[in-house]
Amino acid sequence: MRGQSTETDRISEAVETAASKLATAPDVTLFGHVNPDADALGSALALGRGLHERGATVRVSFGHPEETPHSLRELDVDGLVVPASEIPAAPPMLVVCDTGSLQRLGALSDRVEETIAAGGDVIVIDHHVANTCYGTVRVIDETAEATVLIVLRLLDQLGIELDLPIARCLYAGLVTDTRSFRYVRADTHRVAARLLEAGVDPDATTRTLMDTHPFGFIDMLASVLGRASLEPDEARGLGFVHATVRREQSEGLQNEDLDGVIDIIRTADEAEVAAVLKEIEPGHWSVSLRADSRIDVGHAAAACGGGGHRLASGFTARGDEASILDGIREALASAPLLDG
């Protein structure tokens, strides 16, 4: 109990420190990780809108891609997102959301170092267990199911009204990072109720984020699923299913469309762990890992040079398909088993 109390106090103090700095900041830049998801961009846009409404100059960006993913564009009602090329070399106040390491910022990682070197603050808001603790102020809560939950605490500390655009950003991050509230505590459902009371339409919001793809997605999915493989003896005997999306199969599709493949692959009942290899360019891969409940794939991803959550993680790698799969099998063989 004493340890829990100490950790709670630490997070509360970090929220208060971050709020005190943001309350008077006239110029704030907010980052999400490369290929931002709804938690990363929703966090940045929710806090960014709150600060913008109070008169601050606000810009939101990410290192890649050049444009906001289609499913997330409706969240940016204030036009706060700008290309990475328009970010100052050393923003006076920088907030990094849902990003466990500098490497996950891609082309914008140098802005963190330059801001600190110039005497500015870098506030890191995150819930990843493997956060590398960069920045000058760290608001990191590993128990939070999504970064948007930490952002909501910060907005409350700042006294910023929870209007509908902010609530939609928060809900978008929450519903996606919890797989539609499958992995949440009772308190998190109460937060969701608060967001709905602020006017969020859950069906419209979720449909855009999770249930809408171009027709080409169906053609790609048919081709990819037809070549999926099940290895029941791998992943410590709990089963491993994997599929590969090659460049020619993904032509005309966005990264967010490809991210949906893992949610289909993981439904194989005979496999505890699912992986999808997405070919970025010849010999260069982005890999998504998911576990049902019993293996820490965050540990496995870290062994492959990436990271993430215990049940959802990923990494990028170079090499041929067979060698990448061999590396995953080896990492899974030594990945910790989870309680329950």
N, C-alpha and C positions, 0 to 999 in steps of 0.2 A: 504493500500500500504506500509506503514511504517513497519507493522508487517511482510509482505512478504519479504521486503528488508532485514530486520534484520535476518530472517530465512535463506535467501539465503547467506548472509554474513557468518552466523555461519557454514553452510555446506561447503562453500568455504574454510574457515579457517581450518576446520577439515581435508579437503582433503589435504591442503598444509602441515599441521602438520604431517599427516600420511605419505605423500610422502617424507618429509624430513627425517623421521626416517627410512623408508624402503630403501631410496637411498644409504645409507651407511651400511646397515645391512648385515653381511656376512653369517648369518644363520637364515632362516625364516621357521617357521612351520605354516601351514594354516589348519584350521578346517572347515568342514561343519557340519550341524546337523545330528543326527541319521537318518538312512534311507534317505540318501541325494537325493534330486531331482536335476534336471538340473541347476536350479538357484544357489543352494548351491555349488555343485561340479564344475559347470562351472565357477562360480566366483573364487573359490579357485584355479582351474587349470589355468585360464587365467592369474591371477596375479602371480601365482607361476611360470608359464612358462616365463613371462616377467622378473621376478627377476632371474630365473635360467639362462636365456640367458645373463644376465649381470654379471654372475659369482658367484651368491650366492648359498649356499647349501640350497636346498628347499625340504621339505617333506609336503605331503598333506594327511590328514586322517579324519576319522569320527568314532564315537563310536560304531556304529552298522549299517549293518552287517559286517562280517569279510572281505568280498570281495566287490568290486565295482559292483553296479547293472549292469546287462548285457547291457542295452541300453545306458549306459554312458561310457563304457570302451573305446570306440574309441576316446573319448575326451582326454584321458591321453597319448598323443603321446610321452612324455618324461619319462614315468615311474615314475612319482612323487608320486603316491599314495602308502602309506605304511600302514601296519596293525597298529591298535591302540597300540598294545603291543610294537611296535618299537619306540614310541614317547618318547623322554626324559622326565624325571620327571618335569623339569622346563625349557622349551625351552626359549632361550634368547630373541627371538622376536616371538610373537604369533599373528596371524591374524585369527579372527573368522568371517566367512561369512554366511549371511542369517540366523542367529540364534538369536531368540528373547530373549532367557534366557539361563542361565547356564544349567538348567535341560534338555534342548534340545540337549546338548552335550553328554548326557549319561555318559559312562565310562570315557570320557575325560574331564569332567567338573573340576576335581581337578587340571588339568594342568594349568588352568587359575589362580587359587588362588596361586599355587606354583610359577608360573612365576612372578606374582606381588610381592609375598613375597620375591623372590630372587632379586628384583630390575629391572626385565625386563618389557617390554611393551606388553600390550594386545590391539591390534587394532581391534575394532568391526566395521564391515561394514554390514549395514543392512537397510531394508526398512519397517520392521514391525512396525505398530503403537504401539503395546504393548511391544516394546523392554524395558527390565528392566534396561538398561543403566549401564551394568557392563563394566569392562575393564578400561584401562587408557586413551585411545584415542577412541572417538566414532564418526564414520562417518556414521550418521544415517539420511536418507532422507525418510520421510514417504510418500512423494509425488512421489517417484520413483516407476514405475510399477514393477521393478525387481531389485534385488541387483546387477546384472551384469551391469546395467546402472551406478551405483555408481563406480563400479570397473573400467569401461571405463574412467570415469573422473580421477580416480587415475592413471591409465596407461598413460593418456595424460599428467598429471601433472609431471609424472616421465620421460616423453619423450621416452616412450617405443613404438617401432614400432608395429602397428596393423597387424601382419602377419596372415596367414590363420589359423593355429592351435588356436591362441588366438581368432580370429574372430569367429571360429566355437564354441568355448566354450561360448562366449558371446551370440551368436545367439541362442544356445541351451537353455540357461537360459531365454532369452527374449521371444522366441516363446512359451515356455511351461507355463511360469508364467503369460502370458497375454492371454492365451487360443487362440493362433494363432492370436494375435494382435486385439482381440475384445475389450479390455479395455485399449486403449492407446491414448495419445495425438499426435498431428501432429509431434512434435519434436521426438517422439519415432520412428515413421515411418522413419524419416530422419536418425536416428541411424541405423535402420535396413538396409536402403539403403547403408550406409557406410560399414556395415558388408558384404553385398552382393558384393560390389565393391572390398572388400578385398579377394574375391574368394569363399565365402561360397555358397554351393549348397543347396538351401532351401528345395528342395524335398528330397534329400538323407538324409539330417540332420533330417528333421521332420519325415520321414518314420521310421527311427530307434528309435526315441524317443517316438512316439505317435501311430504308426500304425502297430507295429510288436509284435506279441505274439505267444507263443507256442500253439499247437493245444489243449492242455489241458485247456487253457483259455476259449475256446469255450464251452467245456463240463461244466466247472465250471459256466460259465455265464448263460447257459441254466438252470441249477439247481437253481441258486440264483435268477434269474429274475422270475422264476415260482412261487417263494414264496414272492415276493416283495409286500408291502402293501401301499395303499394310504389312507390318513386320511385328507379329504378335510376341516374339521373344525379346524384342529390344525394349529400351526404357525400363530396365531392371525387371523384365518379365511382365510388365504391365501393358505393353503394346505401344507401337509407334506407327503413325500414319503420316504420309507426306505426299506432297504434290509440287510440281514445278510449273511456273508460268514463264514461258520464253518471250523474248521481245516481239517476235512476229505474231504471237497470240494476243499480245496486249496493245497492239497498234491502235491508236485512236482512243484509248482508255486513259483515265486519270489514276493516279496512285490510290486515291480513295476507293476506286472501283476494285483495284487489285487487292486492297486490304480486306475486302469482303469475302475473298476466297477462303481464308482461314476459318471463318465462321461456319462454312459448309463442311470443310474437311474435318473439323474437330468433332462433328456429330457422330463419327464412327464409334459405335459402342464398344468395339474390341480394343480401342487404343486409349491409353491415358494421356499420351502426348501427341500433338499434331504440329506439323511444320509445313510452311509454304516457302519455297524458294522463288524469288522474283528476280528475273534477269534485268539488271539495269543497263548493262552493255556487255559485250562478250567478255566472259571471265570475271564479271563484277556482279555480286548478288546482294539483294536485301532479303533477309530471312526473318520470318515471323514464327514464334513458338507459343504454343498454348498448352496448358495442362488442365485436366479435369479437376483434380483436388489433391492428388497424392504425391506429385513430384515438383520440386522447386525448379522451374525452368528459368527463373531469373538467374540462379546459380549457373545453370548450363549456358545461358547466353553470355554471362560474364566470362566463362571459360573460353568462349569463342570470340571475345573481344567486344561484346555488347553489354546489355543489361536490361533492367526493367523490373517488373513485379514477379512475385513467386509463381503466379499462374498465367502471366502474360508478359512476354519479353521479346527481344529481337536483337539482331546484329547485322552488320554488313561484312562481307568477306570477298576475297579474290581467289580464284581457282576454278577448277572444273566442278561440275555438279556432283560427281562421285566423291571427290575429296571433301566437299562441303558436308555432304551427308555423313561421311565417315567421322568428321569432326563432331557433328551433332550426336551421333551414336556414342562416341567416346565420352562426351560431356554428360550425356544423360546417364551413362553407366555409373558415374560418380556423383550425380546430383542428389542432394538430401531428400529423404522422404519427409512428407509433411504429416503432422499429427492429424488423425482422423481420416 
